[in-house]
Amino acid sequence: MQSCPELRGVIRFDQWDEFVAAGDDPTIKLPDIDPLDAVMIQYTSGTTGFPKGAVLHHRGLVNNGAHVLERAGVRDGDVTLTAMPLFHTAGCVLCVLGAVSKLATQVLVEAFEPGLVLQVMERHGVHALMVVPTMLVALLEHPESTSAAIDADGWLHTGDLCAMDERGYLTVEGRLKDMIIRGGENIYPRELEEVLFAHPAVGDVAVVGIPDDKWGEQVGAFIRAAPGMTIVKAELFEYVREHLAPHKAPRHWYVVEQFPLTGSGKIQKFKLREMSMTGAVEEI
């Protein structure tokens, strides 16, 4: 405790029963909480840089869980299934707090396995299976990133690039941070990745912007070959030209055996950019 002066308390697992029983003690005074008080710190996945601690408040978490279940059509007393890890906002907010808001029965499974989940849903008459939420109030110890992402009215600007059709349906096109600006032209990596991924020789692909003195950025494609296939640069270049505008075709091509990944399995594009700039990976 002395080495951690800001630590307010310790919950010991060998005293767990006493801790749980204390929840039924009517003499314990609960702390005074403001809806905007910070309640949780969740770390970002780190796809565009080092993971940042996202500080979340009470109102955001409670409303997120309640509103999502309301919008999903979950009724009071329904049965929900939770397959998300409870250490993440998806599990402890959307699933747990959402279920509490509806006085719902919550069925837990240790890990998501399709066959098991279907069996459990049938056995318990499950009405809803929840997915992932996101709501931030700040980025821990990153004031500049916080001010860039959250405006004066408290609205979070996620950086997602979307298109809305005439029905009002949104399609996520990519991330603003991933956008490549080549000679003043905006290029969206996801568009290229989807085209390249459809080629039979490509097992996986990531497209990033490579710094360029003349154009600002050039398009770089990192390719992992499909099993038994060989990557031929000229072939892929012509393939892209057949499907997309000329300025979108990658000018730098790299073949990799594996991609640098975050703990949640997402490709760390900033590391790919660093690899190209430091010569850690050779062009083909």
N, C-alpha and C positions, 0 to 999 in steps of 0.2 A: 504493500500500500504506500510506503514512504517513497518508493521509486516511481510511483504513478500518482502524483498529487491530485490529478483531476478525476481519478477513479472514485466513484461514489459508493460502490458496494461490490461484494463478491457473492455469487451463488455457488455453493459447493455441491457437487453431485452426491457426496455422501450424506448431505442434509436435504436431499431433494424432497423427501416426503414431508418434512417440516415446512419447506418452502411452499409446496402445493397446498398444504393444509391452511397456511396463513391466508390464502385467498378467501376463505370462509369466515375469517375473523372480523366481526362487525366493528371492532374497536380500532382497527387500523385506519388511519386517516390517509386518504388518497391525495396525491399531490395536485396542486392547482395547475391546470394545463390550458394553454391558449391554443386555439386551432392551428395557428401558424408556427407553433413551437416545433423544432426539429425532433423527429422521433426515430429516424433510421438513416443509415448510410449504406448505399449500395454502390458497388464499383462498376464503371462502364467496361465494356468488353475489350477495349484497346485495339480496335481495328485501324484507327487513324492516328494513334499515338499511345503514350503510356496511359494505363487505366486511371480514371479520375473518380474520386468519391462523390457520388451524387447524394446530396442531403435532401431528405424527403420530410414533409411535415404531416401532422395529424390529419388536417382537413383534406389534403391531397390523397392520402392513403384511404381514408374512410369513404370519401366520395368516389374514388376510383373503383373500389370494390363494389359499392352499392349501385353506382350508375351502370356499370358494365352488366351486372346481373339483371338489373331492371330492363336495360335495353335488349338483353338476350331473351327476355320473356320468362325468366325464372320466377315462379310464383311462390308465395309464402308457404313454407312447409314442404317444398320440393326436395328431391334428393340430388345432390351434386357429387361429382367424382373429381378427386384431386390427384393428378399424376405428376404435378410440378413439384420440384424440390421446395421444402418449406423455408429454406434459408434465403430464397429469392423472392422478389416482390410478387412474382406470378403466384407462388404458392401461399405465402403468408398474408398477402393483401387481397388479390383478386379472388382466390379460393376461400381462404379462411374468413376474412372480414366480409367478403361478399356473401358467404353462406350465413354468417351471423346476422347480416342485415335482412335476410329473408327467413330467419329462423329455420334454415334448411338443415337436413341431415347431410353430413359430409362423409363420403366414403374415401378412405385413403388407400392408395397402392404404393408400394415401395419404389417402383420404377416403372416407366412406361414400356409395356410390351403389348403389342396389338391384340394378340389372342387373349391374354389375361384381362386386359381392359374390357374387351367385349363380353367376356364371361361375367366379370364383376358388374358391368352395366345391366346385363340381363337379370342376374341374381338379385340385385338390390333395387331394380326399377329406376335406374338413374335417368334424370331428365336433362342434365347439362354437364358438359365437360369443358373446363375453362382453359384459356390460353394466356398470353403474356401481356401485361400492362407496362406503361412507362409514364411517370410524372415526376419532374424534378423541381426542387426549390433553389438549389445551389450546387456548385461543384466545389468540394472540400479543398481549401487552400489553393483555389484557382480563381481569384476574383475577376481576372480579365476574361477567362472563359465563361464565367457566370454571367457577366454583364453582356457578353456577346450573344449568349443563348437565351437569356430571360429579360424581357423588356420591363419598363417601369411599371406596367400594369400587372406584372406577374405572369404574362403569357410566355410559354416555352416555345422557342423556335427550334424545332427538332433538326432542321437541316435536311429533311427528306424532300426530294424532288418528285412531284406528283402531277398527274394529268387527270382532269375531270371530263367525263363524257357527257352527252346530252341528258343522260338519266340521272346525273349527279353522282355516279360511281367514280371513286378515285382509284387510280393505278399508280403504285410506287414505281418511279422510273430510275431512282438511284439516290445518291447522297450528294449534297452540295459540296462537301469537302473532297469528294472523289472527282468532281467535275474537272475536266482538262480544258484549259484555254490555250488554243493554238492559233497564234496570229489574230487574236480577237474573236475567233470562232469557238463557241461552247461545244464540247464533245462529252457525251455521257458514257462512261465506261460500261455501264450495264448493257447498253444497246450493242456494243461491240462484243461483249462477253456472250450474250445470247446467240449472236450470229456465229461466233467461233465455236461455241459449245455444241452447235448442231453439226459441225464437221466430224466425220467418223474417226479422224485421226486424233481428235482432241479429247483427252480424258477429263481435264479441268483447265480453267483459264482465269487469269486476273489481268485486268488492264489498268495501267497507271500512267500518270503524267511524268515524263522525264524532262528535267530542266534543259532548256535550249537557248543559246545566246541570241539567235536570230528570231525564233518564233515564240519565245517565252516558254513553251512546253511542246514536246512532241509525244506522240502516242507510243507507249511501250506495252507489248503483250508478253506475258509470262505463261508458257504453255507446259502442261504435264501431258505427255502422250498417253493415249489409250493403250491398254495392254496389247502387245504385239504390233503396234503401229509406230511409224517413223514420221517425225515432223519435217516437212519440206517447206521452207520459207516461201519460195516462189509460188507454190501451190496455194498456201493459205492467203498470201497477199492477193492473188487473183480472185480467190474465193470471196474475200472481203469486198474487193472492188465491184464484184457482181451484185452485191447486196446493199452496199452503202456508198455514200458520197466519197469522192477521192480523198478529201482532206481528213476523213475519219480513219483511213487505213493506217495501221501501225507502221512506224518507221524503224522501230527497234523491236527485235524479236529475241526472246530468251526461252531456252528449254530448261526446266527444272525437274528434279526427281520428286521433290515435295515442297510444299509451301510453308512459310512460317505462320503458325497459327496461334490464336489466343487460347486461353484455357477452355473456352466454350466452343472451339473448333472453327472460328472465323479467320479468314485470311488477313494477315497484318500487311496491308498495302504499303504502309510507310516503310516497312522493312524491305520490301521488294524494291522500292525507290532507292533506298540506301545501298542495297546490294548492287544495283546498276551503276550508281555513282562512284562506288568504291572499287568496282571491278571484281566484286565477289562472285559475280556470275557473268559468263561471257556471252556476247551476242552470237547469233547464228547468221 
